[in-house]
Structure formats: structure tokens, C-alpha cells
Amino acid sequence: MKTQVGTLQATPSKRLFLSIIADYDLNRSICELVDNGLDVWVRRGRSSPISINLTLDEAQQRICVEDNAGGLPKSELSYIVGPGQTGSAPTDETIGIFGVGTKRAVVALAQDIRIATRHGKAKAHQVDFDDKWLEDESWELPLYEVDDVAAGTTLVDLQRLRLSITEDATEHLRDHLSATYAKFLTNPLVSIVLNGVPLKPVFFDNWAYPPSYEPRRYTGTVKADDGRDVRVEAIAGLSDESSPAAGEYGVYFYCNERLVARALKTFDVGFMKGYAGLPHPKISLAKVIVSLNGDARSMPWNSSKSDISAKHEVFQALHAWLMEVVKDYAALSRIWMGDWPDKVFAYTDGTIVDVPVEDFPSAKKSYLPPMPKSRPRYGDVITESNKSVAKKKPWVKGLYEGVIAADLIAKQGLEQRNRIALIVLDSTIEIAFKEFLVRDSGTYYTDAQLLTTFKTRHTVHQEVQKYVTLNPDLWKKIGHYSDMRNKLIHQRATAGVSDNELADFRTVVESVLRKLYGLKFTRS
């Protein structure tokens, strides 16, 4: 049994504004203001041009955001500050729905806020508020009529900023906005200008087209909980360049044409053991770009539109299928690593394969052909080929691993990779001579004798020649590359090492190791 004994006052406190200041940075806050203008434009049919001008004044530490999307009528002015109040209907294919973004953004950015708007050619109205208003529990605000606002314009003027405007911050914002609104910016009616410079769209669809494994375009619909359809287009493939440092791989989500999540590499989208694996340069070609369109309330974004909500029913409908797609393209990237220039990057032109998906929740596959057989790693091949020799003579492991290390170094994108690899190879051959004299020559050498012998490479070569017969031309090359190594290390000028010289010296080292220990090498 229950008996009502009274009522509780549930009017929200304005402290809720202050509680979210730490959650909003410059990029996120400015995006909320841009979203607001675009939503007005979308609700009015996208038929007229829209211009959003952003000014970040470093000298004055002031931010101004102006749009000509149409302005707010007097009856909707409460949307400016009222939490949960919004002009967007849940069924609109807009960005805003929660009615909190703009309010949170302006408070997060500044202590003094002025918002003026003019709906069509009606009178312009303005509201001002600051931290003093936030400390007062009254929700009433003075409303002013003003004269200096163009028809159809909304102006947000922010002063006494809570953060510092710097040149770097502005450039980071430019990159963020160019990517976030790239799809809008391809529309000739849309212009977004930052400090007088129009933004240009930034996309991430730089695909490679390896035969049989071209990018796939998956299309279909999923149902939201209310039964409404959300249209899905997802393009998955391998990128035509690797960007492990920048991190531009993984999963991207656009909701109603706005980029919400960029380069996701979390376990929710497959970056975990058993699927794609943890983020790693080996899988940095794998990319999936998901575009969702539908009612704003059906979009799986969080309230600040800065990430995807993994618990949302639309994301859950795509989850199992997405995990498999990410898994397969990450596997391709991993299998072909080391051969990316030939297997992937060489295929710059092609056609995206269209794959209609009738039911995403039950698909659970990428519709790719079977994975190509992976070529064994060079290091694994050499290690396996010399297993029996290493069992009898454990000291040879460091010798063939020296060749493996030089091979790996030579394939890195380092300016001095050939120089470093040559030094590794020359050290390997010197150690090989020492191990041979100590362990396989049949002669006992004292530490003093070894020290004397290894003072110069010439005396080392003379000593080894007492026991081993090598081609005279081979000895000349050994001496030549030993001299080159000494120049690299001991002389003032830095000598260059060509690819041909490095390949030739590697052949020399392999020949010596075959002769001294019977080691086997297969060219990678």
C-alpha cells in the first residue's frame, strides 16, 4: 500500500551547466554551435544557401559564431537556455535532439554570453547571461530587441573565455571541423568559414583495390526500437597508405552526415584478441566507414555527439556483422604486411563492390573470399631452416639472427636504414670469425691471443684463412665492406650505402656463414 504525502520540487538547478564545463573542449563546443545552425537549415528543407562564420580572436580572446540559417522566432527563444528544449522533432534527420548541446557549449566556453537572433525580417531579439545568472536559481532572463542583426541571422558572441585561444588550437579546430562536416561541405549550398578561410572537406576514403579484395559497400537498413528504419551504408577496405602514427585507421561513424566517431579502435568495434587484434601497425590499413541516416532519436550517438553509444539498439544490430568485417580486413592487412607496396598500394584504381545486406543482425560475415595464404615470415623461415645446426651449436643463433635483423632494418622507412643494416651485417661476420676460431678451428686461443688478433680486421682474416678456403674475390669484398663500416663509424664524413651495396654485402655474409657453419638462407 502507498499513500501520497506530498510532492517534490524537481526543477533543475542551473548548477547542472557548471557541472559539465570540464566535459567540453573547444572542438566539441564549437561543433555544438555549428550543429545548431545546420539543424535549422535542415528543418527548413536545405533549399537555400547557409553560411556559418566562426571567428576565434586570439588577441581579444573572443569567439563569435554567426549563421544565416534563418534565425529563431520569438516563440522559440526559450530554446536558447532551456535544458531539453529544442526546435528539432525526434523524427527530423537532424543532428540535435537532446536540447542541451548549445547551452552546455556556450557555458563551457565563456563567462559572458550574448546570443542574438532574427527570424526572417521580424524584429531581432537578444539574451545575455553570465556566471552571476548561473549562480541565481531563477530561470528568467531579460529579453531585448536589437537593431544590428541581419535578417535570418543568429549571432553567438562569447567573451571572458574559460579556455585560451591559440594558433595551434585554431588549427586543430580547423582539422576537426573539416572532417566532422565533410559531407555537408560537399553541398554547394553550405559554407563554413573559420577566421576568414572557408573549410575544405576532409575524408578518409583513400582506398586500395587489390584483386578479389577490393573495398565492399554494404547497404541495407536496421530497425530502431520504435520500428523506424535507419539506412545503412558502410564501406570497408584497405587504405592505399599506412598511417599507424596518425592512427587514421579503424572504424568511422557518420550519423545524419556528421562525423561522430573517428578512427575507433576499441573492443566494441573488433579491436580485441580473437577478432582484429589489438591496435598495431600491422593492421593499420584496415578501415570501415559507416554512414547512418534516419530519425535523430534513432542515431546511436551520445548526447554530445562525440562518440557512439555501444549500448544503443542500432549499434547492437550492426555489432556482430561489424566485428567480422573489421576482423577480415585487419587479417588482410596483417597477412600482406611486408608486401604492401606490391600486394596493396600498387592497386590505386578499381571499383567498390556493392553488397546488399538484407538483415545486418543475422549477416555476421564480411562476404569476402577466403583469406589469401600468408607467406611465412623471413625470420621464421631462416630459424626453421637452421634449427638442427642451432641445436648442436647454439652460438650460431646470433649469427643468422644478425642477418634477419639487417633484413628487417632495411625494410623500415628510415633514412639511414642501409647504413645501420651494413653495420649489423659487418658485426655479424666479425662475430662469426671469432666464434669459428674459438669453437671450430681446433686450436686453443688464449684471451691475450684473441685480443691481439682482433685489434685489426686484417689479422682476423689472416687467422681464419689458416683453416678455411674462400674465394679470393670473396675475401676482397669482405675487406671492402669492413673498410666501409670503419669509415661510417670512425671518419668525419658520412659515407652513403646504396641498396645494391647492401644486397651484395648480405650475399657475402650469407656465403661466409654457409661455409663456416653450414647455415641456410632463403632470399625474402
ChimeraX attribute file (.defattr): number of C-alpha atoms within 10 A of each C-alpha:
attribute: neighborCount
match mode: 1-to-1
recipient: residues
	/A:1	2
	/A:2	4
	/A:3	5
	/A:4	5
	/A:5	5
	/A:6	5
	/A:7	6
	/A:8	5
	/A:9	5
	/A:10	6
	/A:11	8
	/A:12	10
	/A:13	13
	/A:14	16
	/A:15	12
	/A:16	12
	/A:17	17
	/A:18	14
	/A:19	11
	/A:20	13
	/A:21	18
	/A:22	8
	/A:23	12
	/A:24	19
	/A:25	13
	/A:26	18
	/A:27	18
	/A:28	19
	/A:29	23
	/A:30	21
	/A:31	21
	/A:32	22
	/A:33	21
	/A:34	20
	/A:35	20
	/A:36	22
	/A:37	22
	/A:38	25
	/A:39	20
	/A:40	23
	/A:41	23
	/A:42	17
	/A:43	15
	/A:44	12
	/A:45	8
	/A:46	16
	/A:47	9
	/A:48	13
	/A:49	13
	/A:50	20
	/A:51	19
	/A:52	22
	/A:53	20
	/A:54	22
	/A:55	16
	/A:56	19
	/A:57	15
	/A:58	14
	/A:59	8
	/A:60	11
	/A:61	16
	/A:62	18
	/A:63	22
	/A:64	18
	/A:65	21
	/A:66	22
	/A:67	26
	/A:68	25
	/A:69	27
	/A:70	22
	/A:71	27
	/A:72	24
	/A:73	16
	/A:74	15
	/A:75	7
	/A:76	12
	/A:77	21
	/A:78	15
	/A:79	17
	/A:80	18
	/A:81	20
	/A:82	13
	/A:83	19
	/A:84	12
	/A:85	16
	/A:86	22
	/A:87	17
	/A:88	20
	/A:89	15
	/A:90	16
	/A:91	13
	/A:92	17
	/A:93	22
	/A:94	27
	/A:95	24
	/A:96	26
	/A:97	23
	/A:98	18
	/A:99	20
	/A:100	21
	/A:101	24
	/A:102	24
	/A:103	19
	/A:104	23
	/A:105	25
	/A:106	27
	/A:107	24
	/A:108	24
	/A:109	24
	/A:110	20
	/A:111	17
	/A:112	18
	/A:113	20
	/A:114	16
	/A:115	20
	/A:116	25
	/A:117	30
	/A:118	27
	/A:119	21
	/A:120	17
	/A:121	12
	/A:122	14
	/A:123	16
	/A:124	25
	/A:125	23
	/A:126	20
	/A:127	18
	/A:128	15
	/A:129	16
	/A:130	15
	/A:131	13
	/A:132	9
	/A:133	14
	/A:134	18
	/A:135	12
	/A:136	12
	/A:137	12
	/A:138	10
	/A:139	13
	/A:140	10
	/A:141	12
	/A:142	8
	/A:143	13
	/A:144	12
	/A:145	13
	/A:146	13
	/A:147	11
	/A:148	10
	/A:149	17
	/A:150	18
	/A:151	18
	/A:152	19
	/A:153	23
	/A:154	27
	/A:155	21
	/A:156	18
	/A:157	19
	/A:158	21
	/A:159	17
	/A:160	16
	/A:161	19
	/A:162	15
	/A:163	12
	/A:164	13
	/A:165	18
	/A:166	14
	/A:167	12
	/A:168	9
	/A:169	14
	/A:170	19
	/A:171	12
	/A:172	14
	/A:173	18
	/A:174	20
	/A:175	15
	/A:176	18
	/A:177	25
	/A:178	21
	/A:179	21
	/A:180	22
	/A:181	26
	/A:182	19
	/A:183	18
	/A:184	18
	/A:185	20
	/A:186	13
	/A:187	11
	/A:188	9
	/A:189	13
	/A:190	18
	/A:191	18
	/A:192	21
	/A:193	18
	/A:194	18
	/A:195	14
	/A:196	10
	/A:197	11
	/A:198	17
	/A:199	19
	/A:200	18
	/A:201	16
	/A:202	17
	/A:203	13
	/A:204	15
	/A:205	16
	/A:206	12
	/A:207	26
	/A:208	25
	/A:209	22
	/A:210	20
	/A:211	11
	/A:212	11
	/A:213	20
	/A:214	21
	/A:215	26
	/A:216	21
	/A:217	19
	/A:218	20
	/A:219	19
	/A:220	16
	/A:221	22
	/A:222	22
	/A:223	17
	/A:224	20
	/A:225	11
	/A:226	8
	/A:227	9
	/A:228	14
	/A:229	17
	/A:230	21
	/A:231	16
	/A:232	19
	/A:233	19
	/A:234	20
	/A:235	22
	/A:236	27
	/A:237	29
	/A:238	28
	/A:239	25
	/A:240	20
	/A:241	16
	/A:242	20
	/A:243	13
	/A:244	15
	/A:245	8
	/A:246	9
	/A:247	16
	/A:248	21
	/A:249	25
	/A:250	25
	/A:251	23
	/A:252	22
	/A:253	23
	/A:254	23
	/A:255	25
	/A:256	22
	/A:257	18
	/A:258	21
	/A:259	25
	/A:260	22
	/A:261	19
	/A:262	22
	/A:263	17
	/A:264	22
	/A:265	22
	/A:266	13
	/A:267	15
	/A:268	18
	/A:269	25
	/A:270	26
	/A:271	23
	/A:272	16
	/A:273	10
	/A:274	9
	/A:275	18
	/A:276	26
	/A:277	18
	/A:278	15
	/A:279	20
	/A:280	14
	/A:281	16
	/A:282	19
	/A:283	28
	/A:284	25
	/A:285	28
	/A:286	27
	/A:287	28
	/A:288	28
	/A:289	22
	/A:290	21
	/A:291	21
	/A:292	22
	/A:293	20
	/A:294	21
	/A:295	22
	/A:296	22
	/A:297	19
	/A:298	25
	/A:299	26
	/A:300	23
	/A:301	23
	/A:302	14
	/A:303	15
	/A:304	20
	/A:305	22
	/A:306	16
	/A:307	16
	/A:308	22
	/A:309	17
	/A:310	15
	/A:311	10
	/A:312	16
	/A:313	17
	/A:314	23
	/A:315	22
	/A:316	18
	/A:317	18
	/A:318	20
	/A:319	18
	/A:320	19
	/A:321	20
	/A:322	26
	/A:323	21
	/A:324	20
	/A:325	27
	/A:326	27
	/A:327	24
	/A:328	23
	/A:329	26
	/A:330	27
	/A:331	22
	/A:332	22
	/A:333	24
	/A:334	21
	/A:335	20
	/A:336	19
	/A:337	20
	/A:338	18
	/A:339	13
	/A:340	17
	/A:341	13
	/A:342	11
	/A:343	16
	/A:344	25
	/A:345	19
	/A:346	13
	/A:347	16
	/A:348	13
	/A:349	12
	/A:350	13
	/A:351	11
	/A:352	17
	/A:353	15
	/A:354	12
	/A:355	16
	/A:356	14
	/A:357	17
	/A:358	13
	/A:359	16
	/A:360	23
	/A:361	18
	/A:362	12
	/A:363	15
	/A:364	16
	/A:365	16
	/A:366	19
	/A:367	14
	/A:368	14
	/A:369	9
	/A:370	9
	/A:371	12
	/A:372	12
	/A:373	9
	/A:374	12
	/A:375	13
	/A:376	10
	/A:377	13
	/A:378	17
	/A:379	18
	/A:380	10
	/A:381	16
	/A:382	20
	/A:383	19
	/A:384	12
	/A:385	15
	/A:386	18
	/A:387	14
	/A:388	12
	/A:389	16
	/A:390	18
	/A:391	11
	/A:392	9
	/A:393	13
	/A:394	12
	/A:395	16
	/A:396	21
	/A:397	16
	/A:398	15
	/A:399	24
	/A:400	23
	/A:401	15
	/A:402	21
	/A:403	25
	/A:404	20
	/A:405	16
	/A:406	21
	/A:407	24
	/A:408	15
	/A:409	19
	/A:410	20
	/A:411	12
	/A:412	12
	/A:413	8
	/A:414	11
	/A:415	9
	/A:416	13
	/A:417	18
	/A:418	24
	/A:419	23
	/A:420	17
	/A:421	23
	/A:422	27
	/A:423	18
	/A:424	19
	/A:425	27
	/A:426	23
	/A:427	15
	/A:428	21
	/A:429	21
	/A:430	18
	/A:431	17
	/A:432	22
	/A:433	21
	/A:434	17
	/A:435	16
	/A:436	19
	/A:437	19
	/A:438	16
	/A:439	14
	/A:440	15
	/A:441	16
	/A:442	10
	/A:443	10
	/A:444	11
	/A:445	14
	/A:446	10
	/A:447	10
	/A:448	8
	/A:449	10
	/A:450	14
	/A:451	11
	/A:452	12
	/A:453	18
	/A:454	16
	/A:455	10
	/A:456	10
	/A:457	15
	/A:458	12
	/A:459	13
	/A:460	18
	/A:461	17
	/A:462	11
	/A:463	15
	/A:464	17
	/A:465	12
	/A:466	9
	/A:467	15
	/A:468	12
	/A:469	11
	/A:470	14
	/A:471	7
	/A:472	9
	/A:473	9
	/A:474	15
	/A:475	15
	/A:476	11
	/A:477	15
	/A:478	20
	/A:479	15
	/A:480	12
	/A:481	20
	/A:482	22
	/A:483	14
	/A:484	18
	/A:485	22
	/A:486	12
	/A:487	14
	/A:488	19
	/A:489	14
	/A:490	9
	/A:491	10
	/A:492	8
	/A:493	9
	/A:494	11
	/A:495	13
	/A:496	12
	/A:497	18
	/A:498	11
	/A:499	12
	/A:500	10
	/A:501	14
	/A:502	20
	/A:503	14
	/A:504	13
	/A:505	20
	/A:506	19
	/A:507	15
	/A:508	19
	/A:509	24
	/A:510	21
	/A:511	17
	/A:512	21
	/A:513	21
	/A:514	13
	/A:515	13
	/A:516	20
	/A:517	17
	/A:518	13
	/A:519	23
	/A:520	17
	/A:521	20
	/A:522	10
	/A:523	8
	/A:524	13
